[in-house]
Every structure is written in structure tokens, then in C-alpha cells.
Amino acid sequence: MVATATPPSAPPAIGSDTAARVSLKINGLPVTVPAGTTILEAARQVQVKIPTLCKNDDLQPTAACGLCIVQVAKQPRMSRACCTPVVEGMEITTHSGELTEIRRTVLELLLSTHPNSCLTCGRNGTCELQALASDFGIRTENIKRIVTPVPPDTSNGSIIIDFTKCVKCGRCVQVCQEVQDVWALSFLDRGINTRMAPAGDITLAESPCVKCGQCSNHCPTGAIVENDETAAVWEALHNPNKHCVVQIAPAVRVAIGEAFGLPPGTNLTGKLYTALRRLGFKAVFDTNFSADLTIMEEASEFVERFVHKRGQLPLITSCCPSWTDFMEKMHYDFIDNFSTAKSPQQMLGVLAKTYYAQKLGLDPAKVYVASIMPCTAKKFELERTHEMYASGHIDVDLALTTRELARLIKQSGLDFLNLPDGEADSILGDYTGAGALFGVTGGVMEAALRTAYYFVTGHNLEQIEFESVRGLQGVKQAAITINGSTIRVAVAHGLANVENVLEEVRAARAAGREPPVHFIEVMACPGGCIGGGGQPYGVNGEVRARRAAGLYQHDRDRRLRFSHENPEVKRLYDEFLGRPLSHKAHELLHTRYTARPMYKR
């Protein structure tokens, strides 16, 4: 196997010996850091935390909030620590009586235009503004509160914008425009009237929004939150006429623990099974099972296109609903390249209302399928009504995010961390390590290559871990040789990174050349599903890496690591589907796409 992956250029890490060094003092403590390090970053090296509201580790500093001001000796003006690089000999004071009073005043000004509705806010207890107000001991309103009443935007069903809670930090705008390249959000008006809104002052549903939820993940307050549907789950569970079943996605198991104080990457699969069963679900399935099934269909589709020349190359993965939405709007010239395989969520949903219902003699109309997903866009995926009723009913009734599941568990009174480990229901619950990899960028590609290699050669790869498609680089490329033919693959995550990959394909197509790659995986969210818009707050590169490590370890710990070796998947084909890409498989497990251009290409 030949593989190449070139990470993007980045400044040397703190402590690197390859960069020029700068020595300075912070609160009298000496510190030496690479040139280009900001005061905010340098302060962390001496265990000093400078308060911020607009700064996020994923984003470039904007200096919008003014909370991170510091005093620099011999300088008449205060500096903003988030965007000021250190220089040799600097002497910095990060905390003083004067700085504390200024920061308190800044917070009071922010609160004067912010609604006083913490108890009913979706970020109550996790709001960064709330935490800062508590830290600075703000107990009275010293500035008259003026909040302009604006109705929330609930138009797209996945995320909700409450404009009155916006602190104009710019984090949502920055992640939407620069990281995701969607441009659904922007700043409108000027001066004191500046406000965040969908570009053009239209509704979110009318905007290019792809429901990825990265705006909500990066918002410090309750201005952007997921559409909470926990009450609907309780209603279904308490309905004696519904047979409620549930599935959990790969990335949920290595992130849910963060809501209960555990470190990122802690694998709580067994406790999740027990918790969901105690909540009242009649059956607990695992989306990892249908991830294995997705690989059977998608790898077969790739072999059809690459080996048998039936269909266009490159084949592009279709598991991410934000990416499929973005493709239909912005890259609709690639519709024929998209895998027609549905996402694992939808595959399991249709099987729960057909295969599972038949096995147990249930009326599929009474089977209620809930999904626990790391993604706000999974709520939107259920609305793709022209393709998601293959069972004769809506295949998945409701999708909750990881954050909503945490609330559900807390509402139930379960002592989650002390629950015994349980097991998934065997009929749609067993899975291989390959299925677990779907939760991380590069995982779908890695799982598909493992099985595609077997389909072509008849035997398994000896070296099954594809390090070249792992990691958090925005675009990764690799090559694998099968029976003398080289398969070139690319992996992109964060929607802004996919443009360069697709432009190379377009250029080759226009010139009549072979495509530069044969297989492309795209995940909308940075890091893939581990960094999904419905995951616990506080995500950054380190958190993503630890969640990813949890899934890679889960893969290594599984007895079986190839999707085509999953015994339940084999039984499903033998008893129900026939074979991959069969007529019945196409009828239930595959979909179609429709160009919905936002801008003419």
C-alpha cells in the first residue's frame, strides 16, 4: 500500500524547538514560548486563565468582546490577549483590581442587552456568559436592561436561533463562513444596531444552511441551540400503543460521558444500552450494525464502478446529511457520483419497521424508531420525505442529539455512571470494529476499503489500519493497490475543505482525463461525527482527538473488524435482502438526490 497525506502548515506548538523563542514575564512568572504565540496562549503555560467570550480554539481571534484585556508594562493602552502576539521582554499583568472592574463593566454592558431568562434557556448551566457573570459576582443590574423583542427563528426544524441572546461574538458567523463555507449567517446593520442573522435577513430555512449545527456548537450562549425533542420521546415511551426502539450512533458512545464529568473518549457503550432499556425502549439497536450494512452496499457499489466500469468515478460517500444537503445545493453536478446508499440511521430505521417487525410479528405502524445521533442534521434527514418512507411509514420517527440524550438520562433519575453494562438486541445490534469507525473522519473510507479489498481479492487485508486517512488534517489522501490496480482516495472534513478536492475532479473531467481520485469521503463537521453539531459543548482539536482515539480503540477491541464478517449482516442478507445491491436492497437501503441549486454553477 502506498499512502500520502500532507498536513496543512501550522504554527509550531508551544514548546517546539523548531521556532524562534520569545522570553517574557506574565504576572511576574517567566515563560518562554515560540514567536507568534499570543498573550492568551502564553498565559496558559503558567496556568493563568484569561477570561474570554468571543475566542474559540477552532477559530481565528476577533477581539470582539474585550474581556481578555491585559496590561503591558510601558504601554499606555491595554492589549487584547487573544490577538496580541508576545514580544521579547514583555511584562504582562493579566489580573488586577482595575482589570477586574473593566471586565465586570463589559459583562454588565453585555447583560444589559441580554434577556434574563436563564432558567428556560437551552444553555442553562453550560452558558459561557452565565458562567462569567457568576465568576465576576454580578448580582445586581447596574445598567438599565434594554432587550429588543425579536421572535426566534424555528423555521428549519433542526436548530433554533434566539436573536435576543446573541452577544455579537461572531463565532457562529466565522464557523459558518470560514470553516463550513456555507455562508448562511452574517452580521447585518452597523454600530449599536449590528446583529447576527441569516444572510439577506431571510429565515434560516430559506438560507443555504445545511443544519450541521456547528454554529450551535460554537455559540457561547443560548442564541443558537438544537431543536429539543426530549418531550416527544417521553410521550412516545408512555404511549401503550407504540413499540419504541432506539439506535445509538458510533460517536455518541465516546462523547456522552463528558456531560457527566468523564474525559472525552470514554467509551460508555454498555451503560448506554442499559440506560436506554431502563428508559423504556423495547429494543436497543446499534447504528454500528447498519454502518456495517452501509459498507456492504457502498463497497459493492464502488466495486461495480471501479472494477466493472458501471457508473461514474469518483464514488462519493453519502452518510452525512449536511454534506448531501450541501451537495444538492452547491455541488449538484456531482449527483451521479454520489453513493445511493442511505445513511446508517435510515438503513436501521427501515429495517426496524420491516425485518424486525416481521420477525416479532409487529404492526410496523406501531413501531416507533428513535435515533441518538451526534448531529443536528439528522433531524433534517428525517424530513427527506420523498426517500425516507421505504417501509411504508416514516422510517425513523425522531432523532435526538447527544446533548438531548444527556438531558433525557438526567430527567429519568438514572445514576448513569454506576449502571451495569448491558448488551444490544442481537437482531440489529451486533457490529464489527469497522462499523465503529464511522464516527470519525476517514472511518467510512477505512471501513469501505477493508471490505472492497475482500470483494475484489477474496481475502482480507493483513494491514487493516489506514493511518494515512486518520488524523485531523482537513484533506487526507491515500492509495491502495488491489490486484495490480491502484485506488486513489481522498478524505475531507469541514465543508470548506471539500471544494479543492472537487475542483480537481472538475478540472480532470473538463480536460477529458481520468479522475485524480476514485473514492471520496466527506464529513461536514470538523473531525467527522465526533465533532458533530449535537455533541457536548467545548469541542476543540484536543477533544476531537481524544474522542477519535476512543473509537479507534473500540475498533481494535472488537473480535471482528471487517463489515463483511458481521454474522447478523450475513443473516440479514440470507433471510431478507438476498445480496448487496439486490432489488430489495435498492428498494429499502438506497436513495436518490435532487439538484436544489442555491447559486447557478
C-alpha positions as CSV (number, residue, x, y, z in Angstrom):
1,M,0.0,0.0,0.0
2,V,1.3,3.4,-0.9
3,A,-0.1,6.4,1.0
4,T,0.4,10.1,1.1
5,A,-1.0,12.7,3.4
6,T,0.2,16.3,3.7
7,P,-1.0,18.2,6.7
8,P,-1.6,21.9,6.3
9,S,1.0,24.3,7.5
10,A,0.5,25.4,11.1
11,P,2.5,27.4,13.7
12,P,4.8,25.3,15.8
13,A,3.3,24.1,19.0
14,I,4.1,25.6,22.4
15,G,7.4,24.2,23.5
16,S,8.6,23.4,19.9
17,D,12.3,23.6,19.4
18,T,12.0,24.5,15.7
19,A,10.7,28.0,16.2
20,A,12.4,31.2,17.3
21,R,11.8,31.6,21.1
22,V,10.5,34.6,23.0
23,S,11.0,35.1,26.7
24,L,8.7,37.3,28.8
25,K,7.0,37.6,32.2
26,I,3.3,37.1,33.0
27,N,2.3,38.2,36.5
28,G,6.0,38.1,37.4
29,L,6.4,34.5,36.2
30,P,9.0,33.8,33.5
31,V,7.8,32.0,30.4
32,T,9.4,31.2,27.0
33,V,7.3,30.4,24.0
34,P,7.6,30.3,20.2
35,A,7.4,33.6,18.4
36,G,3.9,34.3,17.2
37,T,2.3,32.9,20.3
38,T,-0.5,35.2,21.6
39,I,-0.6,36.5,25.2
40,L,-3.7,34.3,25.8
41,E,-1.8,31.2,24.8
42,A,1.4,32.1,26.7
43,A,-0.6,32.7,29.8
44,R,-1.9,29.1,29.8
45,Q,1.8,28.0,30.0
46,V,2.0,29.5,33.5
47,Q,-1.5,28.2,34.5
48,V,-3.2,31.6,34.1
49,K,-6.7,31.7,32.6
50,I,-7.6,35.0,31.0
51,P,-11.4,35.3,30.6
52,T,-12.8,35.4,27.0
53,L,-16.2,35.2,25.4
54,C,-15.5,35.6,21.7
55,K,-12.4,33.5,21.4
56,N,-12.7,29.8,20.4
57,D,-9.8,27.4,19.9
58,D,-11.2,26.4,16.5
59,L,-11.4,30.0,15.2
60,Q,-9.2,32.9,14.5
61,P,-9.4,35.6,17.2
62,T,-11.7,38.6,16.5
63,A,-11.1,40.6,19.7
64,A,-14.9,41.3,19.7
65,C,-15.8,41.0,23.4
66,G,-12.9,42.9,25.1
67,L,-12.9,40.7,28.1
68,C,-9.3,39.4,27.6
69,I,-7.7,42.9,28.0
70,V,-4.3,42.8,29.8
71,Q,-1.8,45.5,30.9
72,V,1.6,45.5,29.3
73,A,4.4,47.4,31.0
74,K,5.4,50.7,29.4
75,Q,2.4,50.6,27.0
76,P,-0.2,53.3,27.5
77,R,-3.1,51.2,26.2
78,M,-4.4,47.9,27.3
79,S,-4.0,45.0,24.9
80,R,-6.4,42.2,23.9
81,A,-4.7,39.0,24.8
82,C,-6.4,36.8,22.2
83,C,-4.9,38.6,19.2
84,T,-1.7,40.2,20.6
85,P,1.5,38.2,19.9
86,V,4.2,38.2,22.6
87,V,7.5,40.0,22.1
88,E,10.8,39.6,23.8
89,G,11.0,41.1,27.3
90,M,7.2,41.8,27.7
91,E,6.0,42.2,31.2
92,I,2.3,41.4,31.3
93,T,-0.3,41.8,34.1
94,T,-3.4,39.7,33.4
95,H,-5.3,40.3,36.6
96,S,-5.6,43.4,38.8
97,G,-8.3,45.4,40.6
98,E,-8.5,47.7,37.6
99,L,-8.8,44.9,35.0
100,T,-11.4,43.1,37.1
101,E,-13.6,46.2,37.2
102,I,-13.3,46.8,33.5
103,R,-14.2,43.2,32.8
104,R,-17.2,43.4,35.1
105,T,-18.3,46.5,33.3
106,V,-18.0,44.8,29.9
107,L,-20.1,41.9,31.3
108,E,-22.7,44.3,32.7
109,L,-23.0,46.0,29.3
110,L,-23.5,42.7,27.6
111,L,-26.1,41.6,30.1
112,S,-27.9,44.9,29.7
113,T,-29.0,43.8,26.2
114,H,-29.4,40.2,27.1
115,P,-32.7,38.6,28.3
116,N,-32.9,37.5,31.9
117,S,-34.3,34.0,31.1
118,C,-31.6,31.7,32.2
119,L,-34.0,29.2,33.8
120,T,-35.7,28.5,30.5
121,C,-32.7,28.7,28.2
122,G,-31.3,25.7,26.4
123,R,-27.8,26.6,27.6
124,N,-28.7,27.0,31.3
125,G,-25.7,25.5,33.1
126,T,-23.5,25.4,30.1
127,C,-23.7,29.1,29.0
128,E,-20.3,30.8,28.9
129,L,-21.9,34.2,29.6
130,Q,-23.7,32.8,32.6
131,A,-20.5,31.3,34.0
132,L,-18.6,34.6,33.6
133,A,-21.4,36.6,35.3
134,S,-21.2,34.1,38.2
135,D,-17.4,34.3,38.3
136,F,-17.4,38.1,38.5
137,G,-20.1,38.1,41.1
138,I,-22.7,40.1,39.2
139,R,-25.7,40.1,41.4
140,T,-27.5,43.3,40.6
141,E,-28.4,45.1,37.4
142,N,-26.4,48.3,37.4
143,I,-27.2,49.2,33.8
144,K,-30.8,49.5,32.6
145,R,-31.7,46.4,30.6
146,I,-32.9,47.1,27.0
147,V,-33.8,43.9,25.1
148,T,-35.4,44.3,21.7
149,P,-38.1,41.6,21.3
150,V,-37.4,39.5,18.2
151,P,-39.2,36.2,17.7
152,P,-36.9,33.2,17.4
153,D,-36.3,31.5,14.1
154,T,-37.6,28.0,14.3
155,S,-38.0,27.6,10.5
156,N,-35.6,24.7,9.7
157,G,-36.6,22.2,12.4
158,S,-33.0,21.3,13.4
159,I,-31.6,24.4,15.1
160,I,-33.3,27.4,16.6
161,I,-31.9,31.0,16.6
162,D,-32.9,33.2,19.5
163,F,-31.6,36.6,18.3
164,T,-32.2,38.3,21.6
165,K,-29.5,36.1,23.3
166,C,-26.7,37.0,20.7
167,V,-23.7,38.7,22.2
168,K,-22.2,39.5,18.8
169,C,-19.1,37.5,19.4
170,G,-19.0,36.4,15.7
171,R,-18.2,32.8,16.4
172,C,-21.2,31.4,14.6
173,V,-20.6,33.6,11.6
174,Q,-17.0,32.7,11.5
175,V,-17.5,28.9,11.7
176,C,-20.4,29.1,9.1
177,Q,-18.4,31.1,6.6
178,E,-14.8,30.1,7.0
179,V,-14.9,26.5,8.4
180,Q,-18.1,25.3,6.6
181,D,-18.1,27.6,3.6
182,V,-21.9,27.7,3.8
183,W,-22.5,31.4,4.4
184,A,-25.9,31.0,6.0
185,L,-25.1,33.5,8.8
186,S,-23.7,37.0,8.7
187,F,-23.7,40.3,10.5
188,L,-26.3,42.9,9.4
189,D,-26.6,46.6,10.1
190,R,-23.8,48.6,11.8
191,G,-22.8,50.1,15.1
192,I,-25.2,49.6,18.0
193,N,-27.7,48.0,15.6
194,T,-25.3,45.3,14.5
195,R,-27.0,41.9,14.7
196,M,-26.4,38.3,13.6
197,A,-28.9,36.9,11.2
198,P,-29.2,34.7,8.1
199,A,-27.6,36.4,5.2
200,G,-30.1,38.7,3.4
201,D,-32.3,38.9,6.6
202,I,-34.3,35.8,5.5
203,T,-35.3,32.8,7.5
204,L,-32.8,30.1,8.3
205,A,-34.9,27.7,6.2
206,E,-34.6,30.0,3.2
207,S,-30.8,30.4,3.6
208,P,-28.0,28.0,2.4
209,C,-28.0,26.5,5.9
210,V,-27.2,22.7,5.9
211,K,-28.2,22.1,9.5
212,C,-24.7,20.9,10.5
213,G,-25.1,22.7,13.9
214,Q,-21.5,24.0,14.1
215,C,-23.0,27.4,14.8
216,S,-24.7,26.0,17.9
217,N,-21.6,24.1,18.9
218,H,-19.6,27.3,18.8
219,C,-22.1,29.8,20.2
220,P,-21.2,30.7,23.8
221,T,-24.8,31.4,24.8
222,G,-28.3,30.1,24.0
223,A,-28.6,32.2,20.9
224,I,-28.3,29.1,18.7
225,V,-29.4,25.7,20.1
226,E,-30.7,22.4,18.7
227,N,-34.5,21.8,18.5
228,D,-35.0,19.9,21.7
229,E,-37.4,17.0,21.3
230,T,-37.0,15.1,24.5
231,A,-40.6,15.7,25.4
232,A,-41.7,13.9,22.3
233,V,-39.6,10.9,23.3
234,W,-41.2,10.8,26.7
235,E,-44.7,11.0,25.1
236,A,-43.9,8.1,22.8
237,L,-42.4,6.0,25.6
238,H,-45.6,6.5,27.7
239,N,-47.9,5.6,24.8
240,P,-49.0,2.0,25.2
241,N,-49.8,1.7,21.5
242,K,-46.2,2.4,20.5
243,H,-43.5,-0.2,20.4
244,C,-40.5,2.1,20.9
245,V,-37.0,1.0,19.7
246,V,-33.8,3.1,19.7
247,Q,-30.4,3.2,18.0
248,I,-27.2,4.9,19.0
249,A,-24.6,6.2,16.6
250,P,-20.9,5.4,16.9
251,A,-19.7,8.8,18.0
252,V,-22.3,9.2,20.8
253,R,-20.6,6.5,23.0
254,V,-17.3,8.3,23.2
255,A,-18.8,11.8,24.0
256,I,-21.8,11.2,26.2
257,G,-19.6,10.8,29.3
258,E,-18.5,14.5,29.0
259,A,-22.0,15.5,30.1
260,F,-21.4,13.5,33.3
261,G,-17.9,14.7,34.1
262,L,-15.9,12.0,32.3
263,P,-13.0,12.8,30.0
264,P,-13.6,12.8,26.2
265,G,-13.1,9.4,24.5
266,T,-14.5,7.4,27.4
267,N,-16.4,4.5,25.8
268,L,-19.8,4.1,27.5
269,T,-21.5,1.7,25.1
270,G,-22.6,-0.8,27.7
271,K,-24.0,1.8,30.0
272,L,-25.9,3.4,27.2
273,Y,-27.6,0.1,26.3
274,T,-28.7,-0.3,30.0
275,A,-29.8,3.3,30.3
276,L,-31.9,3.2,27.1
277,R,-33.6,0.0,28.1
278,R,-34.4,1.4,31.6
279,L,-35.9,4.5,29.9
280,G,-38.5,2.1,28.5
281,F,-37.3,1.2,25.0
282,K,-38.5,-2.3,24.0
283,A,-35.4,-2.9,21.9
284,V,-31.9,-1.2,21.8
285,F,-30.2,-1.4,18.5
286,D,-26.8,0.0,17.4
287,T,-26.2,2.2,14.4
288,N,-22.8,0.5,14.2
289,F,-24.7,-2.6,12.8
290,S,-26.2,-0.6,10.0
291,A,-22.8,1.1,9.4
292,D,-21.5,-2.4,8.6
293,L,-24.5,-2.8,6.3
294,T,-23.8,0.5,4.7
295,I,-20.3,-0.8,3.9
296,M,-21.7,-3.9,2.3
297,E,-23.8,-1.7,-0.1
298,E,-21.3,1.1,-0.6
299,A,-18.2,-1.1,-1.1
300,S,-20.2,-3.2,-3.6
301,E,-21.2,0.0,-5.4
302,F,-17.6,1.0,-5.5
303,V,-16.5,-2.3,-7.0
304,E,-19.2,-2.0,-9.6
305,R,-17.9,1.4,-10.6
306,F,-14.2,0.7,-10.3
307,V,-13.8,-2.9,-11.5
308,H,-16.9,-3.3,-13.7
309,K,-17.0,0.3,-15.0
310,R,-20.7,0.6,-14.2
311,G,-21.2,4.2,-13.1
312,Q,-19.2,7.4,-12.7
313,L,-16.0,7.8,-10.7
314,P,-15.1,9.0,-8.2
315,L,-17.7,7.5,-5.9
316,I,-18.6,9.9,-3.1
317,T,-19.8,8.8,0.3
318,S,-23.3,9.8,1.4
319,C,-23.6,9.1,5.1
320,C,-23.6,12.8,6.2
321,P,-26.9,14.6,5.7
322,S,-25.3,18.0,5.9
323,W,-23.0,17.0,3.1
324,T,-25.8,15.6,0.9
325,D,-27.8,18.8,1.5
326,F,-24.7,20.9,0.6
327,M,-24.1,18.8,-2.5
328,E,-27.7,19.2,-3.7
329,K,-27.4,23.0,-3.2
330,M,-23.9,23.8,-4.2
331,H,-22.2,20.8,-5.9
332,Y,-25.2,19.3,-7.7
333,D,-23.0,18.5,-10.7
334,F,-21.8,15.5,-8.6
335,I,-25.1,13.9,-8.1
336,D,-24.2,11.0,-10.4
337,N,-21.0,10.4,-8.3
338,F,-22.9,10.1,-5.0
339,S,-23.3,6.7,-3.5
340,T,-27.0,5.9,-3.4
341,A,-26.6,4.1,-0.1
342,K,-28.7,5.6,2.6
343,S,-27.1,6.7,5.9
344,P,-26.8,4.0,8.6
345,Q,-29.5,5.9,10.6
346,Q,-32.0,5.4,7.8
347,M,-31.0,1.9,7.0
348,L,-31.6,0.8,10.5
349,G,-34.9,2.7,10.6
350,V,-36.3,0.9,7.6
351,L,-35.1,-2.5,8.8
352,A,-36.7,-1.9,12.2
353,K,-40.1,-1.4,10.5
354,T,-39.7,-4.3,8.1
355,Y,-37.3,-7.1,9.0
356,Y,-37.5,-6.6,12.8
357,A,-41.3,-6.1,12.7
358,Q,-41.8,-9.2,10.6
359,K,-39.6,-11.3,13.0
360,L,-41.6,-10.3,16.0
361,G,-45.0,-10.1,14.3
362,L,-45.4,-6.4,15.0
363,D,-47.6,-3.9,13.2
364,P,-44.9,-1.6,11.6
365,A,-47.3,1.3,12.1
366,K,-46.8,0.9,15.8
367,V,-43.0,0.6,15.8
368,Y,-41.5,3.9,16.9
369,V,-37.9,4.4,16.0
370,A,-35.8,6.9,17.9
371,S,-32.2,7.7,17.0
372,I,-29.4,9.1,19.2
373,M,-27.1,11.0,16.9
374,P,-24.1,13.4,17.3
375,C,-25.7,15.5,14.7
376,T,-28.4,18.2,14.4
377,A,-28.7,17.5,10.6
378,K,-30.1,14.0,11.4
379,K,-33.3,15.8,12.4
380,F,-33.4,17.3,8.9
381,E,-32.6,13.9,7.3
382,L,-36.0,12.6,8.6
383,E,-37.7,15.3,6.5
384,R,-36.4,14.0,3.2
385,T,-39.9,12.5,2.7
386,H,-39.6,11.5,-0.9
387,E,-37.0,8.9,0.0
388,M,-37.4,8.1,3.7
389,Y,-40.7,6.1,3.7
390,A,-39.3,2.9,2.2
391,S,-41.0,0.9,4.9
392,G,-44.4,2.4,4.1
393,H,-44.1,4.6,7.1
394,I,-41.6,7.2,8.2
395,D,-38.5,5.0,8.7
396,V,-37.1,7.0,11.6
397,D,-39.6,8.9,13.8
398,L,-37.3,11.1,15.7
399,A,-33.6,12.0,16.1
400,L,-32.1,13.3,19.3
401,T,-28.6,14.7,19.7
402,T,-26.1,13.5,22.3
403,R,-26.9,16.6,24.3
404,E,-30.6,15.8,24.3
405,L,-29.8,12.2,25.4
406,A,-27.8,13.6,28.4
407,R,-30.9,15.6,29.4
408,L,-33.1,12.6,29.0
409,I,-30.9,10.5,31.3
410,K,-30.8,13.2,33.9
411,Q,-34.5,13.7,33.8
412,S,-35.0,10.0,34.3
413,G,-33.1,9.9,37.6
414,L,-30.8,7.2,36.5
415,D,-27.3,7.1,38.2
416,F,-25.8,6.7,34.7
417,L,-22.1,6.2,35.6
418,N,-22.9,3.4,38.0
419,L,-25.2,1.5,35.7
420,P,-24.1,-2.0,34.8
421,D,-23.1,-2.6,31.3
422,G,-25.8,-4.1,29.0
423,E,-26.0,-5.6,25.6
424,A,-27.7,-4.5,22.4
425,D,-30.5,-6.6,20.9
426,S,-28.9,-9.2,18.7
427,I,-31.2,-8.9,15.7
428,L,-29.9,-5.4,14.7
429,G,-27.2,-4.8,17.3
430,D,-24.1,-6.8,16.6
431,Y,-21.3,-4.9,14.8
432,T,-17.6,-5.0,13.9
433,G,-14.8,-2.6,14.5
434,A,-15.3,-1.3,11.0
435,G,-18.8,-0.1,11.9
436,A,-17.5,1.8,14.9
437,L,-15.1,3.8,12.7
438,F,-18.0,5.7,11.0
439,G,-17.9,8.2,13.9
440,V,-14.5,9.7,12.9
441,T,-13.2,11.4,9.7
442,G,-11.7,8.8,7.4
443,G,-13.6,6.0,9.1
444,V,-16.1,5.3,6.4
445,M,-13.2,5.2,3.9
446,E,-11.2,2.9,6.0
447,A,-14.1,0.5,6.6
448,A,-15.1,0.5,2.9
449,L,-11.5,-0.2,1.8
450,R,-11.3,-3.2,4.1
451,T,-14.4,-4.7,2.5
452,A,-13.8,-3.6,-1.1
453,Y,-10.4,-5.3,-0.9
454,Y,-12.1,-8.5,0.2
455,F,-14.8,-8.3,-2.5
456,V,-12.1,-8.0,-5.2
457,T,-9.5,-10.4,-4.0
458,G,-11.4,-12.9,-1.9
459,H,-9.2,-12.4,1.2
460,N,-8.7,-9.9,3.9
461,L,-6.1,-7.2,4.1
462,E,-3.3,-8.1,6.6
463,Q,-2.6,-4.5,7.5
464,I,-6.1,-3.1,8.0
465,E,-5.4,0.2,9.8
466,F,-5.1,3.0,7.2
467,E,-3.1,5.6,9.1
468,S,-3.0,7.9,6.0
469,V,-6.7,8.6,6.2
470,R,-6.6,9.2,10.0
471,G,-5.9,12.4,11.8
472,L,-7.5,15.9,11.8
473,Q,-5.9,17.3,8.7
474,G,-8.5,19.0,6.6
475,V,-7.8,16.8,3.5
476,K,-6.1,13.5,3.5
477,Q,-5.1,11.3,0.5
478,A,-4.0,7.7,0.2
479,A,-3.6,5.0,-2.4
480,I,-4.1,1.2,-2.1
481,T,-3.1,-1.4,-4.7
482,I,-5.6,-4.2,-5.3
483,N,-4.8,-6.9,-7.9
484,G,-2.4,-4.6,-9.6
485,S,-4.8,-1.6,-9.8
486,T,-4.2,1.5,-7.7
487,I,-7.2,3.0,-5.9
488,R,-6.6,6.7,-5.0
489,V,-8.8,8.0,-2.2
490,A,-9.4,11.4,-0.6
491,V,-11.0,12.3,2.8
492,A,-12.2,15.8,3.6
493,H,-13.9,17.1,6.7
494,G,-15.2,20.5,7.4
495,L,-17.2,21.6,4.3
496,A,-14.7,24.3,3.3
497,N,-12.1,21.6,2.7
498,V,-14.1,19.7,0.1
499,E,-14.0,22.5,-2.5
500,N,-10.4,21.9,-3.5
501,V,-10.9,18.2,-3.9
502,L,-14.0,18.6,-6.1
503,E,-12.3,21.3,-8.2
504,E,-9.5,18.9,-9.1
505,V,-12.1,16.4,-10.2
506,R,-13.9,19.0,-12.3
507,A,-10.7,20.1,-13.9
508,A,-9.9,16.5,-14.9
509,R,-13.4,16.0,-16.2
510,A,-13.2,19.1,-18.3
511,A,-9.9,18.0,-19.8
512,G,-11.1,14.5,-20.5
513,R,-8.6,13.0,-18.1
514,E,-9.1,10.2,-15.6
515,P,-10.3,11.5,-12.2
516,P,-7.4,12.2,-9.8
517,V,-9.1,10.1,-7.1
518,H,-11.5,7.2,-7.3
519,F,-13.2,7.4,-3.9
520,I,-14.0,10.5,-1.8
521,E,-15.3,10.6,1.8
522,V,-16.8,13.9,3.0
523,M,-18.0,14.7,6.5
524,A,-19.5,18.1,7.1
525,C,-18.2,18.6,10.7
526,P,-14.5,19.0,11.6
527,G,-13.3,15.7,12.8
528,G,-16.4,13.9,11.4
529,C,-19.2,12.9,13.7
530,I,-17.0,13.0,16.8
531,G,-17.2,16.8,16.3
532,G,-20.9,16.8,15.3
533,G,-23.1,19.8,15.9
534,G,-25.1,17.9,18.5
535,Q,-22.2,16.7,20.7
536,P,-21.4,18.1,24.1
537,Y,-20.1,21.7,24.2
538,G,-16.5,22.7,24.5
539,V,-15.1,20.8,21.4
540,N,-11.7,21.6,20.1
541,G,-8.9,19.8,18.4
542,E,-7.7,18.0,21.6
543,V,-11.3,16.9,22.4
544,R,-11.8,15.6,18.9
545,A,-8.5,13.7,19.0
546,R,-9.5,12.0,22.3
547,R,-12.9,11.1,21.0
548,A,-11.3,9.7,17.9
549,A,-8.9,7.7,20.0
550,G,-11.8,6.2,21.8
551,L,-13.3,4.9,18.6
552,Y,-10.0,3.6,17.2
553,Q,-9.5,1.6,20.4
554,H,-13.1,0.3,20.2
555,D,-12.3,-0.9,16.7
556,R,-9.2,-2.7,18.0
557,D,-11.1,-4.2,20.8
558,R,-13.8,-5.8,18.6
559,R,-13.4,-9.5,17.9
560,L,-14.4,-8.9,14.2
561,R,-13.1,-5.9,12.3
562,F,-14.4,-6.4,8.8
563,S,-18.0,-5.4,8.0
564,H,-18.4,-8.4,5.7
565,E,-17.8,-10.8,8.6
566,N,-20.6,-9.5,10.7
567,P,-22.8,-12.6,11.4
568,E,-26.0,-10.6,11.8
569,V,-25.4,-8.8,8.5
570,K,-24.9,-12.1,6.8
571,R,-28.1,-13.5,8.3
572,L,-30.0,-10.3,7.2
573,Y,-28.9,-10.9,3.6
574,D,-29.6,-14.7,3.8
575,E,-33.1,-14.2,5.3
576,F,-34.3,-10.9,3.9
577,L,-32.3,-8.9,1.4
578,G,-30.7,-11.6,-0.7
579,R,-27.4,-9.9,-1.6
580,P,-25.8,-6.4,-1.7
581,L,-27.3,-4.2,-4.4
582,S,-30.2,-6.6,-4.9
583,H,-33.6,-5.3,-6.0
584,K,-34.9,-5.4,-2.4
585,A,-31.7,-3.8,-1.1
586,H,-32.1,-1.0,-3.6
587,E,-35.7,-0.6,-2.6
588,L,-35.0,-0.3,1.1
589,L,-31.4,0.8,1.5
590,H,-30.8,3.2,-1.3
591,T,-32.0,6.6,-2.2
592,R,-31.8,9.4,-4.8
593,Y,-30.8,13.0,-4.9
594,T,-32.3,16.2,-6.4
595,A,-30.5,19.3,-7.5
596,R,-31.7,22.3,-5.5
597,P,-29.3,25.0,-6.7
598,M,-28.8,28.0,-4.4
599,Y,-26.5,29.5,-6.9
600,K,-26.1,28.6,-10.6
601,R,-22.8,26.8,-11.2
